Amino acid sequence: MTGNTTGNGRVKVAPHVLATVVAMTTRSVPGVARLSDSFLSRLGRIIRRDQNPGGVRLRQTEPGVFVDVYIVIQPDSNMVEVAGRVQTDVSEAVRRVAGASICEVNVHIQDVN
């Protein structure tokens, strides 16, 4: 869990909440058609009862959060620009909403649709 200390105590943000912020932010980027969800990730969520939305993987470490986002982009979009915007927007959203340090945001373009 990611956490911050305030003057009144500690605030903890569950990993699936961060993953939801990442998913919502990614979907809002122009050029992103949808998040990509593989059969294996769906199966993993069933077996582990993982609450993370499909298309998002988080790894929390001492220095910060590593994010992997798997997307399908729209056919008329510039892949590099869309991926860069996802990286920027996700980093800003996670910092703003949860106060978490972001180490990396890796964007994996899985398909064009």
Secondary structure by P-SEA (a helix, b strand, c coil): cbbbbcccbbbbbcaaaaaaaaaaaaaacccccbbbbcaaaaaaaaaacccccccbbbbbcccbbbbbbbbcccccccaaaaaaaaaaaaaaaaaaaccccccbbbbbbcccc
